[in-house]
Amino acid sequence: MSYEILLFGELVWNFPLLALLIGMLFLYVYLLRRYTTIKLYSKKPVLFLLSICLLYGITGSPLSAFSHLSFSLHMLQMSILYFILPPLILAGIPAAFVEAILRNRNIKWVEKLFLPATFTLILFAFLFLIYHLPVAMDLFSHYPFLQNGLFIFLFFLSFQLWWPVLSPVPEQRLYKERKKRYLFLSGILFMPACTIFIVQALIDGAQHPFLNQLSAQLCLSPEATSLNILPPAFNSKYDQVVAGSLMLGIHKMGMVLSNRLVRHTEGEKYD
């Protein structure tokens, strides 16, 4: 019964987000035809479509509800959201889009929203660490609007985080030694947030706080808090170790993915 609620319950399908993302796809196609000669079946449009589908899958579909069932699933969602999606989206944006914004006086102010690269990296890593502290996760489980606000802000910062590595405009990227130092620094700064689960598991395992939040949202009885969906290993010490390891691994995958995306989309600047 709980499984059916997660798959087909109205509360776990985000239809406003779906409408917004479809609108973004139509806008993307319009801008693509206006400013470039890139075909819809080329690499950049395909990457952008893939990233939009992935974004809805992990934030607006029942898969998002499943992420509340354990630490590892929740960290998998966050890792994909911040370490995989931004590189895919940036790789799907033609340089002509960005240059058109910079030429337009009415929307040129967007450029002022960008913070210095190193400062963005430190700010993101700090907020990411704060979020994963047990006291913070417990607070967010009681105040979902704070959690959603931080999610959105971190998602915004994640694009600035990956911009120096995979900017649509090649002139705005870091290269060679500067790029290596930047990626190395990101790995060091994210290490505390990733290892906090492993340390906590070794000391004293904790129950995933968002599990109770999901149970209340779906109006389940207290006896159904485990939802009887996942194997017993979930929401255990092993689950927290897996969560920390997933974040470390997916962050590394994001760095490798960004390097490959740069090489494979380099020739599609305007054509």
N, C-alpha and C positions, 0 to 999 in steps of 0.2 A: 504493500500500500504506500509506504513512504517513497519507494522507488518511483511509483507512478506519479506521485505528487511532484517530485523533483523534475521529472521529464515533461509532464503535461500541465503542471500548475500555472495559472495565469501570472502569479507573482514572480516566476523565474524567467519569463520571457519579456525582454525589454523592447517593446514595440516602438516607443518614441525614439530610442537609440537607433533602431533599425531604419526608421524613416529618415533620421538625420544622416546616417551613413549612406543611404541610397541617394539622398540629395547631394552629398559630397562627391559621389561617383559621377552624377550628371554634371556637376560643376567641373570636375576634372576633365571629362570628355570635351566639354565646351572650351575650356582653356587650352586643351591639347590641340584642338582643331584651329583655334584662333592664333596661337603663338608658335606652333611647331608644325612640322610635316611628319611627325612620328605616327606610325600606324598603330591601331588599337591592339594588334597582336604582337607588337614589339615587346622587348624586355621590360621597359619601364612601366607601361600600362599594366602588363601582366603582374608585375611585382606589387603595384599599387592595389590592384584588385585582390590579390592574395592577402595583402596586409589588412585590407578592410574586412575581408571575410574572417580572418584570424582574430581581428579586434572584436568583432561581434561574437565570435564563438567563445571567447574567454571572458567577455564582460556582459553580454546581453542574452546569452542562451542558457539552457539548464546546466551547461558545463560550469558556468559561474557559480551556480548554487552548489555544485559538487565540491568546489574549492573551499567551501566552508566546513567540510566534513573532517579535514585533517590538516596538520601543519604542512605536510609535504605537498598536498594538492594546492594549498593556498600559496605556498612559496613558488610552486610551478607556475601558477597564474601570474604572480607578480614578476617573476623572472622573465617570462615571455613578454609581458606587457612593457617592461622597461629595458630589456636587453636584446630582444629579438625584433619586436615590432618597429621601434623607431628606425633602425637601420634599413628595414624593408621599405618603410614609407619614404624615407629620404632618398633611397635608391630609385624609387618610382617617380620622383618629382623631377621634371626636366629643368635645366638651368634657366631656360627662357621664362619659366614662371617666376622665379626669384628675381630675375633681372627686371621683369615687368613691374613687380612690386616696388623695387628700388627706384624705378623711373617715375612711378606714380606719386605725386605729392600728397594725394589724399590718404594713401595707405602706407606711405613711407615711414610713418611713426612706428610701424611694427618692428623696424630694425632696432629701435631704442629698447625694446623689451629683452633683447639679448644681453646676457651678462658675460663678463670675461670668462673664458673657458675654464681656467683653474678654479676660480671662485665657484662656478656652477658645479664643478666636480666635487668640491669640498662640501658645498651646501647640500647637494643631493645625497652624498654619502652620510652626512650627519643626520638628515631627516630620515633616511632609510634605516639607520641604526636606531634612532629614537623609536620609530614605528615598531621595531622588532623587540624592544624591551618588554618583558612580561607585564609591567604596570601599564605601559602604553597600550598594549593589545587589549588588556582588560578594560581600559577606559574607552577605547574605540568600540568594543563590543556593546557598551551601554549607550554610546552616542554615535550611531551610524553616520550622521551628517558630518561629523568631524572626520571619520574615516574616509568618506567619499570625497570630502574637500581635499584631504591630503593626497588621496589617490590621483585626483585630477591635477593637482599642483605638481606632484612627482612626475606624472606623465608629460606635462608641459616642460618640466626641467629635463626630462630624459632626451628630448629632441635637441636641446642645447648641449646636452652631454655628448651626444653622438655627432653633432654638427661639425666640430673640427676634424672628425675622422671621415665623414661621409657627406659633406655638404654638396648639394646639387651643383654649386658653383666651384669648380676645381681650385680656383684662386683663393678660396676661403678655407682650404683644408691644410692640415699639418702634414708634413712629409718627413720621411727618413728618421733622423735621430729625435726630432721634436715629437713626432708621432709615437715613436717607441717609448719615450719618456712619459708622454701623456697616458698611454695605455697601461704602462707599468704602474703609474701613480693611481690610476683607477682601480687596478687589481689590489693594491695595498689598502686603499681607503675602503673598499667594499669588504675586505676580509673580516673586520669585527662583526658586521651585521650577519655575515654568513656563518661565522663560527659560534655565535651566541647560542644558537639552537643546540649545537653539538655539546658545548660546555654545560648548558642547562640540562640536557639529557643525562650527562654523566653524573651531575650533582643530584638532581631530583626532577624527574619528568613532570610535565604539566599537561592539563587538559586543554584542548584547543578552545579558546574563549568564544570564537565565532560559531561554534556548534550550537551553543545555547541560543544565540541570536537567531540562527536559522530555524531552530525548532519553534521559537516564539513567533517568527514571521509566518511560518506555515501552519501555526495553530496546532502543533502536535502535542500529545500528552507528555508529561515529564518522563514517563517510562520509555518514550521513544526517542530520547535524546541521542542515542547512538545510531539511530536510523536503520540499523541492521542491514546496511548495504555493503560496507567495506569490511575486509578481513580484520581479525583481531589485532594484527600488527599495527594497523593505523591507530593514531592517537595514543601511541606508546612512546617509550624512549627511542625505539628504533625509528619511528616516524619522524622524530625531531632531528635525528642524525641524518636521515635521508633529506629532510628539508634543507639543512645547512649545506649538504653536499650538492644538492640540485642547484642552489643559487650560485655556488662557486663554479660548477660545471657549465651552467647556461650562460653566465657572464663571460666565461672563456669562449664559449661557442659564439657569443655575440661579437667578440673581437675578431675571431676567425672569419665569421660571416661578413663583417664589414669590409675586411680586406678583399675578400672574393667578390663582393658586390661592386667595389670600386673598379676592379679589373674588368668585370663582365659588362658594366654599363658605361664605361669610359667613352665609348664612341657615339653614344646617343645624346649628345648635348642638345642639338637642334633638329637633327634629322633621323 
